[in-house]
Amino acid sequence: MSWFLEWFLAGDSANVSAAFMDLSWKLGVALTVGCHVLFLGLFRLVRGRDLVYRNTTAWPSNGDWLLVLLPLTPVVQYIFNNQDILTLSGSLFLLGMFAAFSILFVIIFPAVLGVVAPVRPVVFLGLALTFTVTNMASLSAMRNWFELGNY
C-alpha cells in the first residue's frame, strides 16, 4: 500500500497517508502473526476436535458495488470544492483513480481471498481501509498533522 501511495503521489515524499500506511502495515503484520500463533496454540491444545474446514468459494455480492461509492464521498466533496483549480479531465482522473483504489480493496481482494477467508469481513476491512485513506486529508486537517500523523 505504501508503494502504491509513493507511486501515485510521486514527488511528495512527506505525506500523512504514506506515513500512516507505513506504520499500519507493520502493526497489521504483527497482529496477524500474533493471532496466528495464538490460533495454532489453541488448535494444538484442543487437537482440532470439532473443527471442520469447509472450502466454500464466495464472491462479493452485487450490493457490494454500492459500497465502493462510500469512500468516494470525500473525493467528490473535494472535487466540488475545488472546481476553480480542477479541469474536467483532472476531476475525472481523480475520481477514476480513487474509484479503482476502492474497487481493488472492496471487490477484487475479497473475491481473490474468498477461497481462504469469508468474504464479508474482508469487504468491510477493505472498506475501512479505503475510507481511511480517502479521508486522510480531513483527518490531517482536523488533527493538525503535517508530514507525520500521530496515532
N, CA, C and O atoms as a DFTB+ gen file, in Angstrom:
604 C
 N C O
     1  1       0.817      -1.182       0.000
     2  2       0.000       0.000       0.000
     3  2       0.865       1.252       0.000
     4  3       0.588       2.197      -0.738
     5  1       1.919       1.266       0.826
     6  2       2.772       2.450       0.839
     7  2       3.487       2.602      -0.499
     8  3       3.757       3.723      -0.928
     9  1       3.803       1.474      -1.174
    10  2       4.400       1.548      -2.505
    11  2       3.426       2.231      -3.458
    12  3       3.826       3.099      -4.234
    13  1       2.153       1.848      -3.407
    14  2       1.143       2.452      -4.280
    15  2       1.059       3.954      -4.043
    16  3       0.990       4.734      -4.993
    17  1       1.065       4.358      -2.777
    18  2       0.964       5.782      -2.472
    19  2       2.211       6.533      -2.924
    20  3       2.112       7.671      -3.384
    21  1       3.392       5.906      -2.798
    22  2       4.604       6.562      -3.278
    23  2       4.561       6.724      -4.790
    24  3       4.995       7.748      -5.317
    25  1       4.038       5.716      -5.493
    26  2       3.927       5.806      -6.945
    27  2       2.881       6.848      -7.335
    28  3       3.121       7.670      -8.219
    29  1       1.726       6.814      -6.680
    30  2       0.622       7.701      -7.023
    31  2       0.946       9.149      -6.669
    32  3       0.583      10.066      -7.405
    33  1       1.618       9.353      -5.557
    34  2       1.957      10.701      -5.100
    35  2       3.442      10.973      -5.326
    36  3       4.134      11.437      -4.420
    37  1       3.922      10.692      -6.506
    38  2       5.345      10.869      -6.816
    39  2       5.762      12.315      -6.572
    40  3       5.071      13.252      -6.973
    41  1       6.890      12.478      -5.918
    42  2       7.384      13.817      -5.626
    43  2       6.982      14.307      -4.249
    44  3       7.584      15.251      -3.738
    45  1       5.988      13.698      -3.638
    46  2       5.569      14.067      -2.291
    47  2       6.057      13.001      -1.324
    48  3       5.298      12.106      -0.953
    49  1       7.303      13.089      -0.918
    50  2       7.840      12.058      -0.025
    51  2       7.277      12.199       1.388
    52  3       7.185      11.214       2.120
    53  1       6.904      13.405       1.769
    54  2       6.364      13.633       3.098
    55  2       4.866      13.854       2.991
    56  3       4.411      14.947       2.653
    57  1       4.101      12.803       3.284
    58  2       2.659      12.963       3.338
    59  2       2.108      12.039       4.403
    60  3       2.673      10.981       4.682
    61  1       1.026      12.440       4.980
    62  2       0.449      11.726       6.100
    63  2      -0.042      10.341       5.695
    64  3       0.079       9.393       6.471
    65  1      -0.593      10.211       4.497
    66  2      -1.114       8.915       4.054
    67  2      -0.014       7.871       3.969
    68  3      -0.191       6.746       4.437
    69  1       1.121       8.230       3.378
    70  2       2.231       7.288       3.268
    71  2       2.784       6.933       4.648
    72  3       3.113       5.775       4.903
    73  1       2.889       7.920       5.536
    74  2       3.377       7.643       6.891
    75  2       2.400       6.753       7.645
    76  3       2.815       5.839       8.358
    77  1       1.111       7.010       7.493
    78  2       0.090       6.188       8.145
    79  2       0.160       4.745       7.662
    80  3       0.131       3.815       8.467
    81  1       0.252       4.559       6.343
    82  2       0.302       3.203       5.796
    83  2       1.599       2.502       6.158
    84  3       1.604       1.292       6.384
    85  1       2.692       3.240       6.216
    86  2       3.973       2.637       6.577
    87  2       3.932       2.095       8.004
    88  3       4.450       1.011       8.272
    89  1       3.322       2.838       8.911
    90  2       3.194       2.363      10.285
    91  2       2.112       1.291      10.422
    92  3       2.256       0.365      11.220
    93  1       1.050       1.412       9.661
    94  2      -0.079       0.490       9.794
    95  2       0.252      -0.916       9.314
    96  3      -0.178      -1.888       9.935
    97  1       1.006      -1.053       8.223
    98  2       1.268      -2.404       7.722
    99  2       2.147      -3.167       8.696
   100  3       2.000      -4.382       8.826
   101  1       3.057      -2.489       9.386
   102  2       3.906      -3.169      10.367
   103  2       3.063      -3.648      11.549
   104  3       3.227      -4.774      12.018
   105  1       2.173      -2.800      12.021
   106  2       1.277      -3.184      13.111
   107  2       0.347      -4.303      12.675
   108  3       0.097      -5.235      13.439
   109  1      -0.171      -4.221      11.445
   110  2      -1.062      -5.256      10.916
   111  2      -0.378      -6.602      10.803
   112  3      -0.970      -7.627      11.144
   113  1       0.855      -6.617      10.333
   114  2       1.596      -7.880      10.229
   115  2       1.859      -8.453      11.620
   116  3       1.720      -9.658      11.830
   117  1       2.235      -7.605      12.563
   118  2       2.490      -8.079      13.925
   119  2       1.226      -8.672      14.553
   120  3       1.288      -9.722      15.191
   121  1       0.087      -8.007      14.376
   122  2      -1.174      -8.533      14.914
   123  2      -1.578      -9.839      14.231
   124  3      -2.072     -10.754      14.889
   125  1      -1.374      -9.930      12.924
   126  2      -1.726     -11.145      12.187
   127  2      -0.874     -12.316      12.639
   128  3      -1.393     -13.410      12.860
   129  1       0.418     -12.105      12.777
   130  2       1.311     -13.178      13.235
   131  2       0.938     -13.583      14.660
   132  3       0.906     -14.772      14.977
   133  1       0.660     -12.616      15.509
   134  2       0.262     -12.931      16.882
   135  2      -1.025     -13.741      16.942
   136  3      -1.120     -14.701      17.706
   137  1      -2.008     -13.364      16.147
   138  2      -3.276     -14.108      16.113
   139  2      -3.077     -15.515      15.562
   140  3      -3.701     -16.461      16.043
   141  1      -2.215     -15.662      14.558
   142  2      -1.953     -16.995      14.005
   143  2      -1.261     -17.884      15.030
   144  3      -1.598     -19.061      15.158
   145  1      -0.299     -17.332      15.759
   146  2       0.390     -18.113      16.788
   147  2      -0.593     -18.518      17.876
   148  3      -0.573     -19.660      18.334
   149  1      -1.448     -17.598      18.291
   150  2      -2.465     -17.915      19.299
   151  2      -3.420     -18.986      18.791
   152  3      -3.728     -19.934      19.513
   153  1      -3.894     -18.845      17.552
   154  2      -4.806     -19.829      16.983
   155  2      -4.146     -21.195      16.886
   156  3      -4.755     -22.201      17.249
   157  1      -2.925     -21.246      16.408
   158  2      -2.234     -22.537      16.284
   159  2      -1.974     -23.158      17.645
   160  3      -2.028     -24.379      17.793
   161  1      -1.693     -22.327      18.640
   162  2      -1.513     -22.844      20.005
   163  2      -2.803     -23.439      20.541
   164  3      -2.792     -24.527      21.115
   165  1      -3.922     -22.735      20.360
   166  2      -5.210     -23.264      20.803
   167  2      -5.601     -24.509      20.016
   168  3      -6.154     -25.452      20.581
   169  1      -5.320     -24.516      18.729
   170  2      -5.622     -25.666      17.890
   171  2      -4.841     -26.891      18.359
   172  3      -5.371     -28.001      18.398
   173  1      -3.593     -26.677      18.711
   174  2      -2.756     -27.788      19.200
   175  2      -3.231     -28.254      20.569
   176  3      -3.167     -29.441      20.886
   177  1      -3.709     -27.311      21.378
   178  2      -4.172     -27.646      22.721
   179  2      -5.418     -28.526      22.681
   180  3      -5.508     -29.503      23.425
   181  1      -6.374     -28.193      21.826
   182  2      -7.607     -28.984      21.747
   183  2      -7.507     -30.063      20.677
   184  3      -8.457     -30.815      20.458
   185  1      -6.361     -30.140      20.012
   186  2      -6.065     -31.145      18.995
   187  2      -7.085     -31.154      17.854
   188  3      -7.346     -32.197      17.255
   189  1      -7.645     -30.014      17.565
   190  2      -8.522     -29.886      16.412
   191  2      -9.866     -30.569      16.553
   192  3     -10.534     -30.813      15.548
   193  1     -10.283     -30.886      17.767
   194  2     -11.587     -31.525      17.950
   195  2     -12.696     -30.602      17.486
   196  3     -12.658     -29.397      17.735
   197  1     -13.648     -31.151      16.833
   198  2     -14.842     -30.441      16.373
   199  2     -14.520     -29.242      15.474
   200  3     -15.322     -28.317      15.350
   201  1     -13.372     -29.270      14.869
   202  2     -13.007     -28.192      13.972
   203  2     -13.041     -28.711      12.543
   204  3     -12.298     -29.621      12.176
   205  1     -13.907     -28.121      11.758
   206  2     -14.082     -28.563      10.380
   207  2     -13.843     -27.374       9.468
   208  3     -14.399     -26.296       9.680
   209  1     -13.021     -27.572       8.460
   210  2     -12.765     -26.527       7.483
   211  2     -13.564     -26.832       6.235
   212  3     -13.415     -27.891       5.626
   213  1     -14.410     -25.893       5.863
   214  2     -15.188     -26.035       4.636
   215  2     -14.690     -25.021       3.632
   216  3     -14.718     -23.818       3.891
   217  1     -14.243     -25.486       2.513
   218  2     -13.769     -24.596       1.464
   219  2     -14.957     -24.182       0.608
   220  3     -15.350     -24.886      -0.322
   221  1     -15.511     -23.045       0.935
   222  2     -16.635     -22.524       0.165
   223  2     -16.166     -21.265      -0.548
   224  3     -15.876     -20.251       0.088
   225  1     -16.098     -21.335      -1.832
   226  2     -15.696     -20.171      -2.604
   227  2     -16.874     -19.206      -2.665
   228  3     -17.964     -19.561      -3.112
   229  1     -16.638     -18.006      -2.216
   230  2     -17.694     -16.993      -2.211
   231  2     -17.182     -15.745      -2.916
   232  3     -15.984     -15.464      -2.918
   233  1     -18.080     -15.026      -3.497
   234  2     -17.770     -13.791      -4.196
   235  2     -18.513     -12.653      -3.527
   236  3     -19.561     -12.870      -2.920
   237  1     -17.986     -11.446      -3.629
   238  2     -18.756     -10.303      -3.135
   239  2     -20.086     -10.201      -3.881
   240  3     -20.165     -10.500      -5.072
   241  1     -21.106      -9.785      -3.180
   242  2     -22.431      -9.702      -3.799
   243  2     -22.530      -8.448      -4.674
   244  3     -21.664      -7.574      -4.632
   245  1     -23.584      -8.382      -5.450
   246  2     -23.803      -7.223      -6.315
   247  2     -23.992      -5.943      -5.515
   248  3     -23.632      -4.859      -5.976
   249  1     -24.554      -6.064      -4.322
   250  2     -24.751      -4.894      -3.477
   251  2     -23.450      -4.284      -2.984
   252  3     -23.421      -3.123      -2.577
   253  1     -22.367      -5.064      -3.019
   254  2     -21.076      -4.539      -2.583
   255  2     -20.542      -3.474      -3.534
   256  3     -19.689      -2.671      -3.154
   257  1     -21.037      -3.465      -4.760
   258  2     -20.626      -2.411      -5.690
   259  2     -21.098      -1.051      -5.205
   260  3     -20.459      -0.038      -5.489
   261  1     -22.211      -1.013      -4.473
   262  2     -22.662       0.265      -3.898
   263  2     -21.739       0.723      -2.783
   264  3     -21.587       1.921      -2.548
   265  1     -21.119      -0.239      -2.092
   266  2     -20.195       0.117      -1.019
   267  2     -18.957       0.833      -1.549
   268  3     -18.311       1.582      -0.817
   269  1     -18.631       0.608      -2.799
   270  2     -17.479       1.285      -3.409
   271  2     -17.698       2.797      -3.423
   272  3     -16.735       3.562      -3.384
   273  1     -18.944       3.228      -3.477
   274  2     -19.247       4.661      -3.542
   275  2     -19.017       5.378      -2.215
   276  3     -18.773       6.585      -2.207
   277  1     -19.089       4.663      -1.096
   278  2     -18.929       5.311       0.213
   279  2     -17.579       5.994       0.396
   280  3     -17.545       7.157       0.796
   281  1     -16.454       5.312       0.116
   282  2     -15.177       6.015       0.287
   283  2     -14.955       7.145      -0.713
   284  3     -14.051       7.959      -0.528
   285  1     -15.751       7.205      -1.753
   286  2     -15.588       8.263      -2.744
   287  2     -16.241       9.573      -2.314
   288  3     -16.069      10.592      -2.982
   289  1     -16.980       9.562      -1.222
   290  2     -17.666      10.769      -0.745
   291  2     -16.707      11.931      -0.508
   292  3     -16.974      13.028      -0.998
   293  1     -15.587      11.747       0.230
   294  2     -14.683      12.887       0.414
   295  2     -14.013      13.327      -0.886
   296  3     -13.691      14.505      -1.046
   297  1     -13.801      12.401      -1.809
   298  2     -13.193      12.753      -3.093
   299  2     -14.150      13.635      -3.894
   300  3     -13.729      14.641      -4.465
   301  1     -15.414      13.273      -3.941
   302  2     -16.410      14.076      -4.653
   303  2     -16.556      15.437      -3.984
   304  3     -16.698      16.453      -4.665
   305  1     -16.523      15.461      -2.667
   306  2     -16.590      16.736      -1.952
   307  2     -15.385      17.612      -2.304
   308  3     -15.533      18.817      -2.504
   309  1     -14.214      17.022      -2.380
   310  2     -13.016      17.765      -2.767
   311  2     -13.147      18.309      -4.191
   312  3     -12.781      19.453      -4.461
   313  1     -13.670      17.482      -5.094
   314  2     -13.827      17.919      -6.480
   315  2     -14.808      19.093      -6.573
   316  3     -14.552      20.060      -7.289
   317  1     -15.924      19.007      -5.852
   318  2     -16.896      20.109      -5.878
   319  2     -16.317      21.390      -5.266
   320  3     -16.576      22.485      -5.766
   321  1     -15.540      21.260      -4.196
   322  2     -14.979      22.434      -3.532
   323  2     -13.842      23.080      -4.315
   324  3     -13.510      24.241      -4.076
   325  1     -13.241      22.340      -5.249
   326  2     -12.087      22.861      -5.978
   327  2     -12.332      22.926      -7.479
   328  3     -11.430      22.649      -8.269
   329  1     -13.530      23.287      -7.869
   330  2     -13.858      23.413      -9.285
   331  2     -13.039      24.505      -9.967
   332  3     -12.822      24.450     -11.177
   333  1     -12.588      25.487      -9.207
   334  2     -11.823      26.569      -9.818
   335  2     -10.402      26.157     -10.195
   336  3      -9.807      26.784     -11.071
   337  1      -9.844      25.139      -9.573
   338  2      -8.481      24.713      -9.900
   339  2      -8.429      23.374     -10.636
   340  3      -7.384      23.018     -11.181
   341  1      -9.527      22.632     -10.663
   342  2      -9.563      21.340     -11.348
   343  2     -10.256      21.456     -12.701
   344  3     -11.310      22.082     -12.822
   345  1      -9.657      20.853     -13.701
   346  2     -10.314      20.770     -15.001
   347  2     -11.238      19.558     -14.989
   348  3     -11.217      18.764     -14.049
   349  1     -12.043      19.419     -16.031
   350  2     -12.928      18.261     -16.124
   351  2     -12.115      16.978     -16.206
   352  3     -12.452      15.988     -15.557
   353  1     -11.048      16.987     -16.997
   354  2     -10.223      15.780     -17.113
   355  2      -9.504      15.483     -15.798
   356  3      -9.347      14.318     -15.432
   357  1      -9.071      16.506     -15.094
   358  2      -8.441      16.309     -13.785
   359  2      -9.418      15.747     -12.772
   360  3      -9.066      14.868     -11.985
   361  1     -10.634      16.245     -12.789
   362  2     -11.668      15.740     -11.874
   363  2     -11.991      14.281     -12.171
   364  3     -12.112      13.469     -11.254
   365  1     -12.132      13.950     -13.455
   366  2     -12.424      12.566     -13.833
   367  2     -11.261      11.634     -13.502
   368  3     -11.473      10.501     -13.069
   369  1     -10.027      12.115     -13.707
   370  2      -8.858      11.316     -13.364
   371  2      -8.819      11.034     -11.862
   372  3      -8.594       9.900     -11.439
   373  1      -9.036      12.067     -11.073
   374  2      -9.027      11.922      -9.615
   375  2     -10.113      10.957      -9.153
   376  3      -9.859      10.076      -8.331
   377  1     -11.306      11.120      -9.675
   378  2     -12.407      10.233      -9.323
   379  2     -12.129       8.802      -9.782
   380  3     -12.404       7.851      -9.051
   381  1     -11.589       8.647     -10.980
   382  2     -11.282       7.323     -11.508
   383  2     -10.205       6.604     -10.719
   384  3     -10.329       5.407     -10.462
   385  1      -9.147       7.310     -10.325
   386  2      -8.070       6.677      -9.547
   387  2      -8.576       6.214      -8.183
   388  3      -8.253       5.108      -7.749
   389  1      -9.360       7.040      -7.510
   390  2      -9.862       6.642      -6.208
   391  2     -10.950       5.575      -6.324
   392  3     -11.093       4.744      -5.427
   393  1     -11.712       5.586      -7.403
   394  2     -12.690       4.518      -7.635
   395  2     -11.973       3.191      -7.875
   396  3     -12.399       2.155      -7.364
   397  1     -10.892       3.217      -8.647
   398  2     -10.105       1.997      -8.882
   399  2      -9.487       1.501      -7.588
   400  3      -9.446       0.295      -7.342
   401  1      -9.008       2.415      -6.759
   402  2      -8.449       2.076      -5.450
   403  2      -9.514       1.401      -4.582
   404  3      -9.236       0.395      -3.929
   405  1     -10.722       1.948      -4.574
   406  2     -11.812       1.375      -3.782
   407  2     -12.236       0.015      -4.327
   408  3     -12.470      -0.915      -3.555
   409  1     -12.336      -0.106      -5.643
   410  2     -12.729      -1.386      -6.243
   411  2     -11.700      -2.458      -5.928
   412  3     -12.054      -3.611      -5.686
   413  1     -10.429      -2.082      -5.930
   414  2      -9.368      -3.041      -5.633
   415  2      -9.539      -3.651      -4.245
   416  3      -9.444      -4.868      -4.087
   417  1      -9.790      -2.811      -3.238
   418  2      -9.856      -3.306      -1.874
   419  2     -11.244      -3.749      -1.420
   420  3     -11.356      -4.510      -0.459
   421  1     -12.301      -3.294      -2.086
   422  2     -13.651      -3.670      -1.665
   423  2     -14.216      -4.831      -2.486
   424  3     -15.040      -5.595      -1.984
   425  1     -13.786      -4.971      -3.732
   426  2     -14.330      -6.015      -4.603
   427  2     -13.283      -7.077      -4.976
   428  3     -13.514      -8.271      -4.786
   429  1     -12.142      -6.640      -5.502
   430  2     -11.183      -7.594      -6.059
   431  2     -10.475      -8.413      -4.978
   432  3     -10.436      -9.639      -5.075
   433  1      -9.920      -7.772      -3.961
   434  2      -9.239      -8.538      -2.907
   435  2     -10.177      -9.516      -2.208
   436  3      -9.787     -10.666      -2.005
   437  1     -11.394      -9.122      -1.829
   438  2     -12.290     -10.116      -1.227
   439  2     -12.621     -11.261      -2.180
   440  3     -12.773     -12.401      -1.741
   441  1     -12.735     -10.977      -3.479
   442  2     -13.015     -12.054      -4.436
   443  2     -11.849     -13.025      -4.514
   444  3     -12.050     -14.238      -4.581
   445  1     -10.632     -12.495      -4.506
   446  2      -9.448     -13.355      -4.563
   447  2      -9.278     -14.134      -3.264
   448  3      -8.956     -15.322      -3.284
   449  1      -9.493     -13.468      -2.141
   450  2      -9.322     -14.122      -0.842
   451  2     -10.535     -14.948      -0.426
   452  3     -10.503     -15.598       0.618
   453  1     -11.610     -14.936      -1.227
   454  2     -12.815     -15.694      -0.902
   455  2     -12.595     -17.188      -0.844
   456  3     -13.428     -17.912      -0.300
   457  1     -11.492     -17.664      -1.392
   458  2     -11.175     -19.092      -1.346
   459  2     -10.721     -19.498       0.050
   460  3     -11.008     -20.611       0.489
   461  1     -10.026     -18.627       0.745
   462  2      -9.451     -18.985       2.045
   463  2     -10.042     -18.214       3.222
   464  3      -9.731     -18.516       4.374
   465  1     -10.873     -17.243       2.954
   466  2     -11.418     -16.426       4.042
   467  2     -12.864     -16.071       3.723
   468  3     -13.258     -16.031       2.557
   469  1     -13.644     -15.818       4.749
   470  2     -15.011     -15.350       4.490
   471  2     -14.979     -13.968       3.830
   472  3     -14.151     -13.123       4.170
   473  1     -15.873     -13.762       2.903
   474  2     -15.851     -12.559       2.082
   475  2     -16.295     -11.319       2.861
   476  3     -15.674     -10.264       2.731
   477  1     -17.348     -11.422       3.662
   478  2     -17.920     -10.252       4.337
   479  2     -16.896      -9.476       5.161
   480  3     -16.780      -8.264       4.979
   481  1     -16.141     -10.127       6.068
   482  2     -15.171      -9.343       6.844
   483  2     -14.093      -8.696       5.976
   484  3     -13.647      -7.589       6.276
   485  1     -13.673      -9.366       4.912
   486  2     -12.643      -8.807       4.045
   487  2     -13.191      -7.590       3.293
   488  3     -12.471      -6.614       3.087
   489  1     -14.457      -7.645       2.885
   490  2     -15.083      -6.487       2.231
   491  2     -15.111      -5.303       3.187
   492  3     -14.786      -4.182       2.797
   493  1     -15.495      -5.543       4.429
   494  2     -15.593      -4.431       5.379
   495  2     -14.221      -3.919       5.810
   496  3     -14.071      -2.726       6.074
   497  1     -13.223      -4.789       5.885
   498  2     -11.876      -4.312       6.171
   499  2     -11.345      -3.471       5.010
   500  3     -10.704      -2.443       5.231
   501  1     -11.605      -3.897       3.792
   502  2     -11.210      -3.104       2.626
   503  2     -11.934      -1.773       2.588
   504  3     -11.352      -0.751       2.222
   505  1     -13.195      -1.785       2.964
   506  2     -13.981      -0.548       3.015
   507  2     -13.411       0.405       4.067
   508  3     -13.305       1.607       3.825
   509  1     -13.048      -0.126       5.221
   510  2     -12.462       0.713       6.275
   511  2     -11.124       1.300       5.833
   512  3     -10.840       2.470       6.088
   513  1     -10.312       0.491       5.174
   514  2      -9.017       0.981       4.700
   515  2      -9.188       2.082       3.663
   516  3      -8.555       3.133       3.764
   517  1     -10.027       1.853       2.678
   518  2     -10.197       2.862       1.627
   519  2     -10.840       4.132       2.170
   520  3     -10.485       5.232       1.746
   521  1     -11.772       3.997       3.095
   522  2     -12.392       5.182       3.682
   523  2     -11.374       5.978       4.488
   524  3     -11.390       7.209       4.462
   525  1     -10.480       5.281       5.211
   526  2      -9.446       5.967       5.984
   527  2      -8.479       6.708       5.063
   528  3      -8.116       7.854       5.329
   529  1      -8.066       6.054       3.988
   530  2      -7.111       6.694       3.071
   531  2      -7.746       7.887       2.363
   532  3      -7.103       8.927       2.219
   533  1      -8.998       7.756       1.919
   534  2      -9.626       8.878       1.219
   535  2      -9.990      10.019       2.169
   536  3     -10.130      11.162       1.733
   537  1     -10.143       9.727       3.439
   538  2     -10.445      10.755       4.431
   539  2      -9.205      11.298       5.112
   540  3      -9.315      12.109       6.032
   541  1      -8.027      10.871       4.681
   542  2      -6.801      11.275       5.360
   543  2      -6.587      12.785       5.327
   544  3      -6.038      13.342       6.278
   545  1      -7.000      13.455       4.271
   546  2      -6.836      14.914       4.217
   547  2      -7.646      15.597       5.310
   548  3      -7.143      16.493       5.988
   549  1      -8.893      15.182       5.487
   550  2      -9.704      15.815       6.534
   551  2      -9.236      15.393       7.922
   552  3      -9.305      16.191       8.857
   553  1      -8.760      14.150       8.078
   554  2      -8.201      13.733       9.365
   555  2      -6.953      14.541       9.702
   556  3      -6.758      14.940      10.850
   557  1      -6.112      14.780       8.701
   558  2      -4.903      15.572       8.918
   559  2      -5.242      16.997       9.319
   560  3      -4.626      17.551      10.229
   561  1      -6.205      17.586       8.654
   562  2      -6.597      18.956       8.979
   563  2      -7.229      19.032      10.366
   564  3      -6.991      19.983      11.112
   565  1      -8.030      18.034      10.706
   566  2      -8.709      18.032      11.993
   567  2      -7.725      17.867      13.157
   568  3      -7.917      18.445      14.227
   569  1      -6.669      17.075      12.938
   570  2      -5.688      16.793      13.992
   571  2      -4.434      17.666      13.902
   572  3      -3.503      17.504      14.690
   573  1      -4.416      18.598      12.932
   574  2      -3.252      19.458      12.720
   575  2      -1.975      18.663      12.488
   576  3      -0.920      18.993      13.028
   577  1      -2.082      17.604      11.671
   578  2      -0.917      16.800      11.316
   579  2      -0.250      17.411      10.102
   580  3      -0.919      17.907       9.194
   581  1       1.049      17.372      10.092
   582  2       1.808      17.761       8.908
   583  2       2.955      16.764       8.769
   584  3       3.713      16.546       9.714
   585  1       3.074      16.176       7.621
   586  2       4.073      15.174       7.269
   587  2       3.851      13.862       7.996
   588  3       3.669      12.845       7.326
   589  1       3.853      13.816       9.299
   590  2       3.673      12.584      10.037
   591  2       2.455      12.675      10.937
   592  3       2.284      13.657      11.659
   593  1       1.619      11.671      10.900
   594  2       0.460      11.626      11.777
   595  2       0.830      11.060      13.129
   596  3       1.752      10.252      13.244
   597  1       0.124      11.476      14.130
   598  2       0.347      10.978      15.483
   599  2      -0.808      10.055      15.819
   600  3      -1.946      10.507      15.940
   601  1      -0.529       8.760      15.974
   602  2      -1.576       7.811      16.247
   603  2      -2.276       8.147      17.545
   604  3      -3.204       7.444      17.945
